[in-house]
Amino acid sequence: EEKFGVAPVPYAFVTVGSQGRKEMGLASDQDNCLLLDDSYDEKEHGDYFAALTDFVCRGLDRAGQVLCPGDMMASNPEWRMTKRQWINTFHNWIQAPEPDALLNAQIFFDFRAIYGEVEMAQEVHQAAVEMARGARRFHAHLAALAARRDPPVGFFRGFVVERSGEYGATLDVKKGGTAGIVQMARLYALATGSEMISTRERLEAAAGHGQVSRKGAQDLQDAFDFLGSISFQHQSSLIKTGEKPNYHIDPKNLGRLDREHLRDAFTIIKDMQNALATKYPVRNI
Protein backbone atom coordinates (compact mmCIF):
# COMPACT_ATOMS: atom_id res chain seq x y z
CA GLU A 1 0.00 0.00 0.00
CA GLU A 2 2.93 2.33 0.58
CA LYS A 3 4.03 1.59 -2.98
CA PHE A 4 0.68 1.63 -4.80
CA GLY A 5 -1.46 3.87 -2.59
CA VAL A 6 -4.56 3.25 -0.51
CA ALA A 7 -6.74 0.42 -1.83
CA PRO A 8 -9.79 1.64 -3.79
CA VAL A 9 -12.12 -0.85 -2.02
CA PRO A 10 -11.85 -2.86 1.21
CA TYR A 11 -10.08 -6.22 0.86
CA ALA A 12 -8.45 -9.02 2.81
CA PHE A 13 -5.25 -10.88 1.93
CA VAL A 14 -6.01 -14.50 2.80
CA THR A 15 -3.70 -17.46 3.31
CA VAL A 16 -4.91 -20.98 2.56
CA GLY A 17 -3.46 -24.48 2.67
CA SER A 18 -0.66 -25.12 5.14
CA GLN A 19 -0.11 -21.43 5.87
CA GLY A 20 -3.81 -20.97 6.52
CA ARG A 21 -3.54 -23.81 9.03
CA LYS A 22 -0.28 -22.36 10.48
CA GLU A 23 1.45 -25.62 9.55
CA MET A 24 4.05 -24.61 6.99
CA GLY A 25 7.22 -26.65 6.77
CA LEU A 26 10.63 -25.77 5.41
CA ALA A 27 9.61 -27.28 2.05
CA SER A 28 6.25 -25.47 1.79
CA ASP A 29 5.29 -23.12 -1.03
CA GLN A 30 2.86 -20.22 -0.75
CA ASP A 31 -0.92 -20.55 -1.20
CA ASN A 32 -3.01 -17.42 -0.89
CA CYS A 33 -5.90 -15.47 -2.38
CA LEU A 34 -7.66 -12.13 -2.22
CA LEU A 35 -11.11 -11.34 -0.86
CA LEU A 36 -12.65 -8.13 -2.19
CA ASP A 37 -15.60 -6.07 -1.03
CA ASP A 38 -18.72 -6.51 -3.15
CA SER A 39 -18.32 -2.91 -4.37
CA TYR A 40 -15.27 -4.07 -6.40
CA ASP A 41 -15.41 -3.31 -10.13
CA GLU A 42 -12.88 -5.07 -12.37
CA LYS A 43 -12.56 -2.26 -14.92
CA GLU A 44 -12.17 0.42 -12.28
CA HIS A 45 -10.15 -1.40 -9.61
CA GLY A 46 -8.59 -4.42 -11.34
CA ASP A 47 -5.23 -2.89 -12.22
CA TYR A 48 -4.57 -1.84 -8.62
CA PHE A 49 -5.11 -5.30 -7.17
CA ALA A 50 -3.25 -7.03 -10.01
CA ALA A 51 -0.19 -4.89 -9.27
CA LEU A 52 -0.54 -5.24 -5.50
CA THR A 53 -0.85 -9.04 -5.48
CA ASP A 54 1.95 -9.55 -8.00
CA PHE A 55 4.22 -7.37 -5.83
CA VAL A 56 3.32 -9.29 -2.65
CA CYS A 57 3.58 -12.80 -4.09
CA ARG A 58 6.89 -12.14 -5.82
CA GLY A 59 8.18 -10.49 -2.66
CA LEU A 60 7.27 -13.57 -0.66
CA ASP A 61 9.09 -15.70 -3.22
CA ARG A 62 12.25 -13.61 -2.89
CA ALA A 63 11.97 -13.93 0.88
CA GLY A 64 12.00 -17.73 0.61
CA GLN A 65 8.29 -18.59 0.48
CA VAL A 66 8.39 -19.96 -3.04
CA LEU A 67 5.70 -19.43 -5.66
CA CYS A 68 2.97 -22.05 -5.79
CA PRO A 69 3.60 -24.39 -8.77
CA GLY A 70 -0.17 -24.73 -9.15
CA ASP A 71 -0.59 -20.93 -9.26
CA MET A 72 -2.95 -20.89 -6.26
CA MET A 73 -1.99 -17.35 -5.35
CA ALA A 74 -3.60 -13.95 -5.15
CA SER A 75 -1.53 -12.88 -8.18
CA ASN A 76 -3.69 -15.24 -10.27
CA PRO A 77 -6.90 -13.34 -11.19
CA GLU A 78 -8.85 -16.57 -10.71
CA TRP A 79 -8.23 -16.30 -6.97
CA ARG A 80 -9.23 -12.64 -6.59
CA MET A 81 -12.96 -12.58 -5.88
CA THR A 82 -15.59 -10.56 -4.08
CA LYS A 83 -17.27 -11.79 -0.93
CA ARG A 84 -20.37 -12.82 -2.89
CA GLN A 85 -18.26 -14.61 -5.50
CA TRP A 86 -16.28 -16.53 -2.88
CA ILE A 87 -19.44 -17.74 -1.15
CA ASN A 88 -20.92 -18.81 -4.50
CA THR A 89 -17.67 -20.58 -5.38
CA PHE A 90 -17.67 -22.56 -2.14
CA HIS A 91 -21.32 -23.46 -2.79
CA ASN A 92 -20.46 -24.79 -6.26
CA TRP A 93 -17.52 -26.81 -4.92
CA ILE A 94 -19.70 -28.39 -2.25
CA GLN A 95 -22.72 -29.12 -4.45
CA ALA A 96 -20.78 -30.39 -7.49
CA PRO A 97 -17.61 -31.97 -6.11
CA GLU A 98 -15.70 -32.72 -9.32
CA PRO A 99 -11.97 -33.62 -9.03
CA ASP A 100 -10.75 -30.04 -9.51
CA ALA A 101 -13.43 -28.71 -7.19
CA LEU A 102 -12.40 -31.16 -4.47
CA LEU A 103 -8.74 -30.18 -4.80
CA ASN A 104 -9.62 -26.51 -4.55
CA ALA A 105 -12.08 -27.01 -1.70
CA GLN A 106 -9.51 -28.83 0.42
CA ILE A 107 -7.01 -26.00 0.06
CA PHE A 108 -9.41 -23.07 0.33
CA PHE A 109 -11.35 -24.36 3.31
CA ASP A 110 -8.15 -23.50 5.22
CA PHE A 111 -9.19 -19.86 4.79
CA ARG A 112 -7.45 -17.39 7.14
CA ALA A 113 -7.03 -13.64 6.62
CA ILE A 114 -3.72 -12.14 7.69
CA TYR A 115 -4.28 -8.55 6.58
CA GLY A 116 -7.15 -6.20 5.86
CA GLU A 117 -10.84 -6.91 6.46
CA VAL A 118 -10.38 -9.98 8.65
CA GLU A 119 -14.03 -10.06 9.73
CA MET A 120 -15.16 -10.21 6.11
CA ALA A 121 -12.94 -13.26 5.57
CA GLN A 122 -14.32 -14.88 8.72
CA GLU A 123 -17.84 -14.38 7.37
CA VAL A 124 -16.91 -16.14 4.12
CA HIS A 125 -15.32 -19.05 5.98
CA GLN A 126 -18.29 -19.30 8.34
CA ALA A 127 -20.71 -19.41 5.39
CA ALA A 128 -18.61 -22.11 3.68
CA VAL A 129 -18.49 -24.27 6.81
CA GLU A 130 -22.24 -23.93 7.31
CA MET A 131 -22.90 -25.04 3.72
CA ALA A 132 -20.53 -27.99 4.07
CA ARG A 133 -21.83 -29.26 7.40
CA GLY A 134 -24.79 -31.25 6.07
CA ALA A 135 -23.37 -32.06 2.63
CA ARG A 136 -23.05 -35.83 2.99
CA ARG A 137 -22.07 -36.41 -0.63
CA PHE A 138 -19.29 -33.88 -0.28
CA HIS A 139 -18.16 -35.58 2.94
CA ALA A 140 -18.03 -38.93 1.14
CA HIS A 141 -15.80 -37.49 -1.57
CA LEU A 142 -13.46 -35.99 1.03
CA ALA A 143 -13.40 -39.33 2.86
CA ALA A 144 -12.47 -41.12 -0.35
CA LEU A 145 -9.53 -38.78 -0.93
CA ALA A 146 -8.33 -39.18 2.66
CA ALA A 147 -8.61 -42.97 2.50
CA ARG A 148 -6.45 -43.12 -0.63
CA ARG A 149 -3.46 -41.57 1.13
CA ASP A 150 -1.82 -44.94 1.71
CA PRO A 151 0.77 -44.83 4.52
CA PRO A 152 4.08 -46.37 3.37
CA VAL A 153 3.91 -49.38 5.68
CA GLY A 154 3.13 -52.96 4.72
CA PHE A 155 0.93 -55.69 6.22
CA PHE A 156 3.70 -56.83 8.56
CA ARG A 157 4.64 -53.25 9.53
CA GLY A 158 7.56 -53.16 7.14
CA PHE A 159 8.28 -49.85 5.44
CA VAL A 160 7.33 -49.51 1.78
CA VAL A 161 9.99 -47.33 0.16
CA GLU A 162 10.40 -45.95 -3.34
CA ARG A 163 12.11 -48.56 -5.50
CA SER A 164 14.04 -46.25 -7.81
CA GLY A 165 14.44 -42.71 -9.06
CA GLU A 166 15.60 -39.57 -7.28
CA TYR A 167 13.99 -40.69 -4.03
CA GLY A 168 14.77 -44.40 -4.20
CA ALA A 169 14.93 -46.22 -0.84
CA THR A 170 13.01 -43.39 0.88
CA LEU A 171 9.42 -42.88 2.00
CA ASP A 172 7.33 -39.72 1.81
CA VAL A 173 6.15 -38.76 5.31
CA LYS A 174 3.88 -36.04 3.89
CA LYS A 175 2.11 -37.88 1.08
CA GLY A 176 1.48 -41.02 3.11
CA GLY A 177 1.45 -39.41 6.55
CA THR A 178 0.67 -35.83 7.52
CA ALA A 179 -1.45 -35.13 4.41
CA GLY A 180 -3.84 -37.93 5.32
CA ILE A 181 -4.23 -36.62 8.87
CA VAL A 182 -4.83 -33.10 7.58
CA GLN A 183 -7.53 -34.38 5.23
CA MET A 184 -9.26 -36.44 7.91
CA ALA A 185 -9.19 -33.58 10.42
CA ARG A 186 -10.68 -31.20 7.84
CA LEU A 187 -13.48 -33.66 7.10
CA TYR A 188 -14.22 -34.25 10.79
CA ALA A 189 -14.37 -30.51 11.42
CA LEU A 190 -16.62 -29.71 8.46
CA ALA A 191 -18.98 -32.58 9.30
CA THR A 192 -19.38 -31.24 12.85
CA GLY A 193 -19.69 -27.62 11.76
CA SER A 194 -16.45 -26.52 13.41
CA GLU A 195 -14.80 -23.37 12.06
CA MET A 196 -11.36 -24.37 13.39
CA ILE A 197 -8.60 -24.27 10.79
CA SER A 198 -5.47 -25.87 12.25
CA THR A 199 -5.28 -29.67 12.22
CA ARG A 200 -4.84 -30.00 15.98
CA GLU A 201 -7.76 -27.64 16.70
CA ARG A 202 -9.96 -29.48 14.22
CA LEU A 203 -9.24 -32.83 15.85
CA GLU A 204 -9.90 -31.40 19.30
CA ALA A 205 -13.17 -29.78 18.19
CA ALA A 206 -14.47 -32.92 16.46
CA ALA A 207 -13.44 -35.44 19.14
CA GLY A 208 -16.39 -37.23 20.70
CA HIS A 209 -19.04 -35.58 18.51
CA GLY A 210 -19.89 -38.49 16.24
CA GLN A 211 -17.12 -38.14 13.67
CA VAL A 212 -14.07 -39.34 15.56
CA SER A 213 -13.64 -40.78 19.05
CA ARG A 214 -11.61 -38.92 21.65
CA LYS A 215 -8.98 -41.67 21.55
CA GLY A 216 -8.88 -41.62 17.75
CA ALA A 217 -8.46 -37.85 17.72
CA GLN A 218 -5.67 -38.02 20.31
CA ASP A 219 -3.88 -40.79 18.41
CA LEU A 220 -4.01 -38.72 15.22
CA GLN A 221 -2.70 -35.66 17.07
CA ASP A 222 0.22 -37.68 18.44
CA ALA A 223 0.99 -39.10 15.00
CA PHE A 224 0.76 -35.63 13.46
CA ASP A 225 3.13 -34.15 16.03
CA PHE A 226 5.69 -36.92 15.56
CA LEU A 227 5.62 -36.77 11.76
CA GLY A 228 5.94 -32.99 11.89
CA SER A 229 8.91 -33.21 14.23
CA ILE A 230 10.76 -35.81 12.18
CA SER A 231 10.06 -33.82 8.99
CA PHE A 232 11.58 -30.66 10.46
CA GLN A 233 14.65 -32.56 11.63
CA HIS A 234 15.11 -34.07 8.17
CA GLN A 235 14.59 -30.77 6.36
CA SER A 236 16.92 -28.94 8.72
CA SER A 237 19.71 -31.44 8.07
CA LEU A 238 19.25 -31.02 4.30
CA ILE A 239 19.44 -27.24 4.54
CA LYS A 240 22.63 -27.47 6.60
CA THR A 241 24.27 -29.41 3.76
CA GLY A 242 23.02 -27.02 1.09
CA GLU A 243 20.30 -29.32 -0.24
CA LYS A 244 16.70 -28.49 -1.02
CA PRO A 245 14.32 -29.55 1.81
CA ASN A 246 11.80 -32.31 1.12
CA TYR A 247 9.69 -34.93 2.90
CA HIS A 248 11.53 -38.04 1.64
CA ILE A 249 13.18 -39.88 4.52
CA ASP A 250 15.37 -42.97 4.39
CA PRO A 251 14.19 -45.06 7.36
CA LYS A 252 17.65 -46.64 7.61
CA ASN A 253 18.96 -43.25 8.72
CA LEU A 254 16.63 -43.21 11.72
CA GLY A 255 17.33 -44.63 15.16
CA ARG A 256 15.43 -47.71 16.31
CA LEU A 257 12.96 -45.78 18.47
CA ASP A 258 12.17 -43.30 15.70
CA ARG A 259 11.57 -46.16 13.27
CA GLU A 260 9.14 -47.76 15.72
CA HIS A 261 7.36 -44.46 16.32
CA LEU A 262 7.14 -43.97 12.56
CA ARG A 263 5.55 -47.41 12.15
CA ASP A 264 3.11 -46.60 14.93
CA ALA A 265 2.16 -43.28 13.30
CA PHE A 266 1.51 -44.91 9.93
CA THR A 267 -0.49 -47.71 11.56
CA ILE A 268 -2.69 -45.17 13.37
CA ILE A 269 -3.38 -43.38 10.09
CA LYS A 270 -4.24 -46.64 8.32
CA ASP A 271 -6.61 -47.69 11.10
CA MET A 272 -8.42 -44.35 10.99
CA GLN A 273 -8.66 -44.57 7.19
CA ASN A 274 -10.29 -47.99 7.56
CA ALA A 275 -12.78 -46.43 9.95
CA LEU A 276 -13.59 -43.79 7.33
CA ALA A 277 -14.26 -46.50 4.77
CA THR A 278 -16.80 -47.99 7.18
CA LYS A 279 -18.53 -44.69 7.92
CA TYR A 280 -18.62 -43.37 4.34
CA PRO A 281 -19.22 -45.26 1.06
CA VAL A 282 -15.75 -44.36 -0.15
CA ARG A 283 -15.43 -47.41 -2.41
CA ASN A 284 -18.35 -46.21 -4.50
CA ILE A 285 -16.94 -42.76 -5.19
N, C-alpha and C positions, 0 to 999 in steps of 0.2 A: 504493500500500500504506500510505503514511502517512495517507491520507485514510480508507480503508476497512478497514484492519487487515490482519493477516497472512492470506495466502490459505489457504483451508481444505484445498486439495489442491495438490500440485506442478503447475506449468504452465510453458509457454514462450510468450512473445509473439513471433510469427514475422512477418517481412516477406516479401512475395512480389513478383513482377513486377519492375519496374525497380529498386525499392529492395532487393529480395532480391539482385539482380545487382550492386548498388552502381553503378547507371547512371542515377540520376534526373537529369532536366533541370529547367530553371527553369519548365517548363510541366507537370511531372508531378503526378499526384494520388497519394493514398496507397492502397496495397494491402497488407492484412495479415490475419492470422488468429490463432487461439488454439489451442494444443495442450494438452490436459489429461491428467493421469494417469488411468489406467484405473479408479482408485478413485472418480472423479467421479460424483456422483449429481445429476441435474438438480433434483429437488425440494429437496434439502438444500443444494446449492451454487450453483444457477443464478442466484439473485438477486445474489450477490456478484460473479460474473464478468460479469453483464449490466451492473452499475453500473460496474465497473472498466473494461471495454472502452469503454463509452460515454464515460466521463470521458477516457480516453486518446485516443480517435479525435477527439473534439470539441476536445480540447486541441491536438492536432496541426493541426487545421483552423485554429484561431485563430492558431497559430504560422506559418501559411503553407503547410502541407502539406495541400492541400484534400481534402475528402471525396471518395471514389471515387463517380462517378456511377452505376456499376454495383453499388454497395453491396458490393463485395468487401473487407470490413473485419471485424475481430474484433467490432465492435459488432453485426453481423448474426449472430443465433444459428445460422444455417446454417453459418457458418465458425468455430464453436467446437465442436471435437470432441476425443474422447479419442484416445490413441495408436492403439488398435485400430480405431477408426472411421476415422481418417485413412488408415491402411494399406488398409483395405477400400475406402475411397473411391477411392484411387489405383488399386487393382486393377480396380474397376468402370470407371473412365475408360479404362484401358488395354485392357480386354477388350471393351468396348462403346463404341467411340469415336464417339458421336453428336455433332452440331454443338456443343451446349452442353458436353458432356464434353470435347471438344477445346479449346474456349476456356478452360475451367477448368484443364485439364491444363497448357496452355502457361503460364499464369500461376503455378499452384501448384507446378510443378516447380522454380521459382526460390525454393526454400523455405529461408529462413535465419533462425535464431533470433537475436534481439538482446537478449533478457532472459529470465532464468529457467533452466529445465532445458534448456540448450543441447544436451547429449548426447542427450536424448530426441528432440529435433527432428532431430538428425543421424541417429539410428536410423530415423526415419520416412523421411527423404529417401533414405537408403541402401537401404531396402526398396523404395521406389518406383522408384529407378534400376535395381535388380536385376530387378524385374518388367518394366520397360520394355525392357531390353537386347535380349531376343530376340523382342520383339513386332513382327514384320514388318508386320502389317496396320496397327498403330498408327503405325509409322514411315512407311508409305505415306500415311496420312492427314495426318501432320505435313508430309511433303514436298509434298503437294498444296496445303496452306495456304501454305507458304513460296513455292511456285512462282507463286502467284496474286498475290503482292505486286509488281505490275508497276512497275518503275522508270519515272519520268516522262521517258523519253528515247526518241526515235523511231528508225526504221531508219537514218536518215542522221545520227544523233547530235544531232539537234535536240531541244531541250527541249519537252516536252508540258506546257503549263500549263493551269490552270483557265480555262475560257472566260468565265465570268460569276460572279455572286454575290459574297459577302463577300471571297472569296479569289481573285477573278478576276486573271488574268495572273501567278499565283504557282504554285509547285510545292511539294508536301509532302515534305520530306526525311525525315520519319519513316515515313509510310505506304508510300512507294515506295523507301525507302532503309534506314535503320537497323533498322526492324522486320523486314524480310526477312533481314538478316544475323543478327539475334537469333534468329529462328526456325530458320534453317539451323544455326547454332552449337548450339542446343539439341538439334536432331535428331542432329547428328553426335556430340555428347557422349553422349546416351542410347543411341545405337546401338553405341557403343564401351564402354559401361558406366562412363563417367567421372562422378564426383560433383561436378565443378566446376560453379560456378553463374554466374560472370561470363562475358560473351561472349568476351572475350579469352582467358581461361583455358580455356574450352571449345574454342575453335579450336586453341589450343596443344596441348591434351590429345589431340584427335582427329586432328591432322595426321599423315599418313603411316601411319595404322592402318586403311586400307581404306575410310574414309568420305569423306575429303577429302585431297588431296595437300598436301604441305608448301607448295608455291607457292600453291595455291588458298587455303589457310588464311591465309598471309601477306598475300595480296592482299585478302582479306576484312577482315583486321585493319586494314590501311592504309585501306581504304574506310571502315570503321567509325570510325576515329580522325578522319579528315577530316570526315565528316558530323557527328560529335559536336562538333568544333571550330567548324564553320560554324554549327551550330544554336545553340551557346552565344553566339557573337558576335551572331547575329540576335536572340536572346531578350534579351540584355543591352541592345542598342540600343532595343528596344521598352520595356523597363522604365524606361530613362532618360528616355523621352518620356511616361511615364505610361500606356503601353498594356499590355494583357494579353499575356504571352509565348505564342508559338505556334511551329509548325514550317513555316509557309508563307512561302517565300522567293521574291522576285521576282528571277530570274536577271539581269535588266538592272541591278540594283543591285550586282552583283558585279564585281570586276575580271576582266580577261581570264584570268589564271592560275587564279583560283578557279573560273571557269566551266569551264575545261578540266579541272581536277581533279574538278569535280562530274560532268562527262560521263564521265570515266574511272571514277569510283566507281560510277555507275549501270551502266556497261557491264560492270564486274566482277561486280556483283550479277546482272545478266541472264545472263551466261555461266554463273555457278554455278547459277542456277535451271535453265538448260537441261541442265546436267549432272545435276541432281536428276531431271528428267523422263526421263532416260535410265536412271538407276539404279533408280528406283521407278516403278510403273505409275500415275503421278499422273493421267493422262487418264481412267483408268477409275474414279476415286474419285468 
